[in-house]
Amino acid sequence: MEFIDLKAQYRALKQEIDSNINRVLENADFIMGKQVAEFEKKLADYVGVNYAVGCSSGTDALQLIYMAYGIGRGDAVFCPDMTFVASVEPAFMLGAEPVFCDIDPVSYNICPDSLERQIKAVCAAGKLRPRAVVAVDFIGNPADYDRLREITDRYGLLLIEDAAQGMGASYRTRKCGALGDIGATSFFPSKPLGCYGDGGAVFTDSEEMNELLKSLRVHGKGSSKYDNVRVGMNARLDTIQAAVMLPKLSRLEEEIAKRQEIAARYDEALRDKFVVPKIGDGTVSAYAQYALLAEDRKQRDEVRAKLQEAGIPTIIYYPNPMHCMKVFADCFTGEETFDNTVSYADRTFSIPFSAYLTGDDQERIIEVLRTV
Ligand SMILES: Cc1ncc(COP(=O)(O)O)c(C=O)c1O
């Protein structure tokens, strides 16, 4: 059984994907070909922003944002303790310091109370300048943007949305990607909107920011790529990846609807045995993963072993809180003990999930989970 059935998705979209790729091959239009602009326009319309800037990965999307805002030495960037390292790795590389915040025990997203405590602790310590908050739509579930916005406004901080796992999700009336001052996403193959390699995008409403990002993704180009006006990156989105994602994007809403049905079936069948995901009112999750919580690490590991015996794959997103990682060992942690994140990391496991999970496979997974 596949954990995320990308092969089934390919079979469903094969004709369109193959013919789109062939068009790129026939036109030898590999770098910034016309499908890139077409995809950017359609993606911006879908997310509900003025501009989507395609780029080479989600990590590079975040790096472009940090570079565009000049985030670096002396800056504190606040981030949930439970995320993928790339949420803050580029800021750290640019000299800023990640300051981790505990997660909310229900949504598993950054806890606004912990964020506020950490902002106050950084101010009191007086060594770093609070600069930005990275809100991660963790495993596809949008963060609490109303509360986060209130805090970032109060402290004059930039609100960056890391929507790498959230394409297709929404919060109130807006889609993920459009919920911060600026947003980033990833098209890593297993993401809700994935390509066939690496890819990413930045979302902005500002024409000026759009121009700056387009310069930064091509070596800081000015009027041409051989007129360099700033330090930039080679961070373009390949034409082939845009060609692959055009048909996937037009199917995304349908897939998100299917994901709700599949998640509802898991919820119903498993809620008396495990903690099932809780999605807030007015919020639609993209269910980048369907994560369950066991009672403790021991029970979690036993359940995973039983599933493995039955040929059912599971993955832990993620086993290590950020504050425990060696790479961040010297970062400021204030007085936080990150209890919710530690408990989540010990208890979480994700089970097979995609819009293409068959009813029979889902039945089997439920059956095994109910008997362990
Ligand atoms: C929350 C989060 N941020 C950033 C990234 C980085 O994206 P990419 O792998 O495309 O560089 C990922 C990808 O796993 C992610 O899950």
The ligand as a MOL file (V3000), in Angstrom:
LIG
                    3D

  0  0  0     0  0            999 V3000
M  V30 BEGIN CTAB
M  V30 COUNTS 16 16 0 0 0
M  V30 BEGIN ATOM
M  V30 1 C 6.4490 23.3550 6.6300 0
M  V30 2 C 7.4530 23.2640 5.5140 0
M  V30 3 N 8.1780 24.3470 5.2010 0
M  V30 4 C 9.0620 24.3300 4.1900 0
M  V30 5 C 9.2800 23.1950 3.4500 0
M  V30 6 C 10.3440 23.1930 2.4070 0
M  V30 7 O 9.8760 22.8610 1.1430 0
M  V30 8 P 10.8470 22.1680 0.0720 0
M  V30 9 O 11.0380 20.7500 0.4600 0
M  V30 10 O 10.0640 22.3140 -1.2090 0
M  V30 11 O 12.0990 22.9300 0.0390 0
M  V30 12 C 8.5420 22.0460 3.7300 0
M  V30 13 C 8.7500 20.8000 2.9500 0
M  V30 14 O 8.7560 19.7060 3.4430 0
M  V30 15 C 7.6040 22.0670 4.7920 0
M  V30 16 O 6.8820 20.9850 5.1080 0
M  V30 END ATOM
M  V30 BEGIN BOND
M  V30 1 1 1 2
M  V30 2 1 2 3
M  V30 3 2 2 15
M  V30 4 2 3 4
M  V30 5 1 4 5
M  V30 6 1 5 6
M  V30 7 2 5 12
M  V30 8 1 6 7
M  V30 9 1 7 8
M  V30 10 2 8 9
M  V30 11 1 8 10
M  V30 12 1 8 11
M  V30 13 1 12 13
M  V30 14 1 12 15
M  V30 15 2 13 14
M  V30 16 1 15 16
M  V30 END BOND
M  V30 END CTAB
M  END
